[in-house]
Amino acid sequence: MIRAACLCLLAAPLAADPLFEDHSAALPHHVYDGDWTHFVGGGIAVFDCNNDSLPDIFAAGGSTPAKLILNRGGFTFEDAGLPALTAVTGAYPINMDGDAYTDLYVLRAGANIALKGGPDCTFTDATAQWGLPQNDRWSTAFTAWWEGNRPTLAIGNYVDRDDPMGPFEACDDNELLTPTADGYTGTDLTPGFCPLSILAALDARGRPTLRLSNDRHYYVSGGYEQMWDITERRFLGPDDGWQNVSLWGMGIASRDLNGDGRDEVMLTSMGDQLLQLAQPDGTYQAAPYEIGSYAQRPHIGDEGRPSTGWHAEFADVDNDGRADLFIAKGNVDQMPGMATRDPNNLLMQGPDGRFVEHAASAGVASTDRSRGAALADFDGDGRLDLIVANRRAPLEIYRNVTADTGNWLGIRLRQTGGNVNAIGAVIRIGAQSQQNTIGGGHAGGQLLPRHFGLGAQTDVTISVIWPDGTETSHDVAANQTVTIEKP
């Protein structure tokens, strides 16, 4: 029996088949490229760097320079002329210092960099200013959370390139960067099993936890997916109800799919994409095959070899009140056992909780070697558009032109203090909920208003549980982006 229940009490189902227009020619030319250190990575950070309510784009480049792309409205985009920055695997938007501008934490095969945002999308290297330790590791994952006025950062490091016995069974140590009086101190988080995604979020127990998704290709044996309790500062095990799972972990997506207030978790991989259903006792169970989320082989063409999943993202593409799922797919490079023409997935959730493939009919079934991606409203019309980064192929961007979509809301949170974006808050509208997090995906993420599809609803009550546990309620009309400030 499928446990993902319908949210039909929240919003009546709408008959909107998703449809996208390819606007890739509007983007400045950009390709994620490089040798084996850039087989992974290729992340995209999407955020508003000049406070004009239009999402801008930072795209990793690998051996080519990373690119900052400004959104000028009407699906026109402009190269911001960022100073050359190479060896970038990914980036995450984050407000490190609590000012009016979003910053970037940039992951590299080499020393990571913190870029401080300023007026008109200007950025300066603030790594030393903020006292962030540096090393020469190969970073591929990132997440952050607040326990005080400044964020704690978790960095996922891949293979230790200096290990003479590598690359197999040579996973590097991960690292926690913890605020101190005069900067940050770095401590290793071990054991490390080559993570390609990390997410700090409330787990099925309702506790703040780090989830690490690790690549079995390099840890080979003895490793597994990991959960680390943030409060207790320890890894969970079978005694905590955490059963070890080993897979070729690449991306993480988290969303409450059945309205019980606990997030389900999607883990992308080579082969099956594993959806874990949160249970009332705080544990997880693998979703049944018939839910339609495993997406284990290409859905177009005659390619029979298994798929390789990278970035995953839950979002409501047709605004019917149910979260859909995009998965970026693509061969690592030329792995003979895996599909080479591997189309991306757009899995639309139906009223019964099952996911049905729509990427080909929607026009987003690209067969390039996709890596990072983002679903974001680039034109402000309330429909989520799509951007995809590819290895050795140009960026793609698609405009959502789905007809007869439902109503929607964008919700931006603000509070005083260092955690101005209220990371760690939970937003609820009826049976829907979203955690306000930084991390997950594959090598990139967003810092934008949280998008909710509302179906036929025109007026809703928003409940916000703020990071300090305070709860507030707000009545708003649909089809707008609202800013909610903590009293």
N, C-alpha and C positions, 0 to 999 in steps of 0.2 A: 504494500500500500504506500502511495506517495504521501509523505508527511508535509510537503509544502502546501499549506492550505490557501485557498483563494481569499483575496482581500475584497470580495464583492460587496461586503457591507460598507466599505469605504467609498468605493466608486464603481458605478455601473460599467461593465465592459463596453469598450468601443471597438468598432470594426475598422481599424486603421492599419493597413498594410504598410510597413516602413518603406520609405523611398528616399534615396540620397542622390544629389548631383555632384559629379566630380569637378571640383574647382582647383585641382592641384596646380594648374598652370598659373594661378594667381600667387603662388608662393615663390619666394626667392629660391633658386636652385640650392639644394643641400642634400648630402649623402652621408650616411654613417658608414665608415670604411675602416680598414686596418687589418693587421695580421691576427694571429690567434688570440692575442689579448683583447681583441674586439669582436671575437665570435659572439660574446655575450655583451650585454649593455645595449646602448642605443636608445636611451630613455628620453622622454619629453617632459618638461615642466611647463605647466600652463597656469598663468596668474596675470593679474592686472598690475603692470609695473608703473603705470603713470596715472592711476586712479581715474580713468575715463570710462569705467564700467565695460570695457571691451577686453576680453582675454587675449593676452600676448603669449608668445611661445619662445621657450629656450630649448634648443635641440642639440643633444650630444652629437659629436662628430667623429669620435675615435681618432684616427690618424689625420683627419681633416679638421679644421678649426670648428669649434662649436658655434652655433649661430643663434642670435637673438632676433626674433621676428616680431615687428610691431603690427598690431591690428589697427588699421585706419578706418574701419567701418565698411559696410557694404561688401564684405568679402574681398577687400583689398588689403594687401600686406606689404611690408617694407622691411628690408634688411637694416637693422639698427647700427651696423658697423661696429660690432663688439671687437675689441682688441683680440688678436689671435690667441686662442686657448685650445691646445691640442691634448690628446690622450684622455679626453672626457668620455666617460662611460654613461653618465647620467646626471641628473640634478633634481632637487626637490625645493619648491618654494617654501619659505619659512620666515616669519618675522622674528629675527634673533634678538633685536634690541628694543622692541615695543614702540617704534616710531611710526610715522605715517606711511612708510614705504616697505614693500615686501623685499626680502633678501633671498639669496639662493645659496644652498649648500651643494657644491659641485663635486661629484665623485669622479675620480680619475684612476688610471693605471699609473700610479705615482702619487705625489702629494696632493691631497684634496684641498679645495679652496672655498672659503666663505666669501661671497660677494655681497657687499652692503648696497642695498638699493637706495637711490636718490631721485630727485626731481627729473622728469622727462626721461625716465628709463635709463638713467646713468648708474653705473655700478663701479665700486672700488673694492679692491682686495682688502678685506678686513680680518683676514686669518690671524695675523699677528696682533692687531688691535684688540681682538676679542680673546686673545690668549689661548687659541685652539692649538693643541699639539699637532705636529705634522710627522709623517713618516712616508716611506716609499712603497706602501702596500698597494694591492690591486683591489680597489673598492667597487662593489657591485650592488650594494643594498644600503638603505637608510631609513630611519624613522626617528621621531622625536616626541617628547612629552614634557610637561611642566610639573615640577614638584615644588617650585618656588617662583622667583621672579624671572629666572632664566631657564631655557630649555636644557634638558638632558638629551644627548644625542647618542644613538646607537648606529655604528658603522659595520656593515657586513663586508668582510674581506674574502676574496676568492682564493685562488691557488697562490701559494708562496713561490714566487718566481726565483727566489734565491735558494730554494731547497734542491740540492743536487740529485736527490732521489725522485724528484717530481717529473711530470706534473701530477701523476696519479698518486693518491694517498698522501698528498702534500697540501691539504687545505690549511690556510693561514688562520691565525686567531682573529676573532672579531674584537671590537673595541667599544667601550662605553666612554663618552666624554661627559664628565660631570662638572657642573659649575663650582668654582671656588671663589674665595674673596677677591682674587686678582686675575681670574681667567678660568681656565678649565684644566682638569687633570684627566689623563687617559689611563684606563685599566682594561686589561684583556678580559674578554668574555669567552671562556673556553668550556668544552671543546668546540672548535669551529669545523663545520662540515660543508664549506663552500656555499654560503647562501647567495641566492639571486634575488631574494626579496625578504624584507623584514617589516613587520607591522606592530606598532604599539596600540592596543585597543582593549576594550573590555571583552573577556572571553565568555564562554558559555556559563561560567560560574558567576559572572558579573564582576570579576576582578581584573584590574589592569595587568596586562600580560604582553610580553614580547613573543610573537610567533615568527619563527625563522623557517623559511622554505629552502632546502638544501639540494645541491646537484649531485646525485649519486654517481654521475659520470666520473667525478674526481675523488669523492671520498670512497668510492668503490664498494667498501664493506665496512661494517661497524658503525655506520652513521645512520641518521634518520631525521625526520622533521622534529623541530624542537619548540618547546613552550617554556618561557622563563618568567616566573612570577616577579613583577616589578616591586611589589611591596616587600616580599620576603627575600628577594635577591637570590633566587635559586631556580634551577631547572626542575620542571615537573616530571614525574615518572608514573609508573603503574599504580603506586600507592595513592596517587592523587587522581586516579581515573584517566590519566593520559597514556594512551596506548601508542607505542612507537610505530610510525609509518615510514617506510623508505621509498622514495621515488626520485625521479629526475626533476626536482622542484625548481621552478623558474619564476612564477608570479603568484601574488596573493590578491584576492578580492574578498571583501567582507560586507555582508548586508543581511539584515533581518528579512527573510523571505516569507514568513508565515504569520507575522504580527504578534509573536510571543515575547518580543523584547530582547531576544538573543540572536546574535548574528550568526548566520551560516557563513562558511568559508570555502571559497574556491581556490584550489591549488592547481596551477597549470604545470605541465610536465611533457616529456617525450612519451607519446602514447596516450593513455587516459588522462583526462582532466578530472581531478578528484574534487567533488563537492561534498563537504562534510556538514552534516545537519546537526545543529546544536540541540542537545537533549535537556529535559527539565532537571536532570541530576547533575548538570554541569559538564557532561562528557560530550563526545562527538561520535556520530555514526556515518559511515559512507552512504551517500544517497543511492537509492535503487537505480539500476541501469535505465529503467523505463522513464525516469524523469527527463532524460534527453540532454543532459549536460556534459556527458563524457567526451563527446566530440573527438573520438579517437582516430578517425581517418578522414581524408579529404572528402568533402561533400559534393564536389564537382569533378568532372574528368574521370579517367579510368585508373588513377593512381590508387593502388591498394596498400601501400606501405603506411605505417603509422604516422600521425601528425606530431608536430612539435609546437607546444603552446608556450607563449611568452607573457606579454601583458594581458591581464584580465581586469575587467571593470564592470560592475553592476550599475545600471542607470536606466531610467524610464524613458525609452526612445520615443514612444507614442503617447506618453502622458496619460496612460490608462489607470495609473495607480499601482502598477505592478512593475517590479524591477526586472529589466532585461539584462542580457549578458553579452558583452563583446570580448572576443579572444583574438589576440594577434598571433598569427601562426607563421612559421618559416623554418626551413632546415638550418641547423647550426652553421653549416657552410656547405659541405658536400658529403655528409654522412650517408653512406650507401644503404643503410638499413631503414632510413626514414624518408618520408615523402619529400620530393624536391619541389613540386608545384603544389603548395600547401595553402589553400585559400583561408582567409580569415573567417571567423564565425560571428554571426549576429543571431543570437539565440533569444527569441521573443517568448516571454513567459505568458502562458494562457491562464484562464480562470481556474483551471484544475491544478495549477502549479507546475505543469510540464513545460519544458522549453522546446521550441520548434525552430529549426534553422531557416533563416530568411536572408542570409548575406547575399546570395546570388541575385535574388529577385529585387533586393533593396539597392543593388549596385555597389556593394562594398566588399566583394569577394576577391580582393587582390591576391595574386599568387606570388608576389615578391617575398623576399625573406624579411618578414615584418618582425619588429622588436617592441619598441615602446608605442604607446598610443594614449589618446585621451578623448573622452566624450565631453564636450563643452559647448555652450551656446555662444558661438563666435559672432553672431549677428543680432543677438538680443531679441529674437522673436519667440522665445519660450520653447523652442525645439532644440534638442542637443545635437550638435554637429560632431564630426569625427575627424581627428588627425592621426596619422599613422607614420611612424619612422621605419625605414627599411635599411637592411644591411646591403650595401653595394647597389642601392637603387634610390631614386629621389623620394623626398617626403611626399605624402599624399594628404589632401584635405577634401572632405565631402560635406556638402551642405544638406541638412535635413529638410526635405520638402514634403514630408509625410502629410497627406491630406486628412482632415477630420480628426486631428489629434484632440486630446482632452485638455482641460485647464491645467494650470501649473503654478508653482511658486518657486522663487529663488530666495534663500534665507541666508543672510549674512549676519554673523554674530560679532559683537564688540563688547569688551569689558576693559576696565582700567587695570593698570599694572603691566607687567612684562608680557603676559599671555593675552595680548590684545585680541587675538582671533578666537579665544575661548577653546583652544584645542583640548580635547577630552570631554567636551559637552556632548549631550545626546539630544537630538531634536526629534520630536514626535508630532505627527498629525494623524489623529485617529489610530488605526492599527499600524501605520507606517512609522518607522524610526530609522534614523541615520546617526552614526557616530561621527563626530567632527575630529578627524585624525590627520596626521601627516605620516606618510609611509605607504608600504604595500606596492601594488602594481609591479612593473619591472623597470627598475632604474629611473623612474620618474613618476610624478604625481601632480596634483592640482592644489591650489589654494584660492578657491572661488566660492561664491555663494552656493550653498547646498541646494540641489535641484530636486523638487518633488513633483511628480505627476499627480493630478487630482481627479482625472476622469471628468464626470459631470458636475462635480462640486464647484460652487462659486464663492462660498464663504466658509472659512475653516478656523479652527482654534489650534494654535501652535503651542506646544508645551516644550520648554527648554529646561533640561537639567544641566545646570552650569557645572564647571569643573569642581567647585567647592561643595556641590550637593544641593545648592539652592535651586528651587524650581519656580519658574514663572510661566504665566499663561498669557496668550496674546491672540485676539480676534482680528483677522485680516481678510481682505478680499483677494480672490484669485487673480492670476495673470499679471504678476508684478514681482519685482525683486524688492524685498524689504530688509531693512537693517534693524536688528533687535539688539538693544543695549541693555546690559545687566544693570538693574537699579543700584 
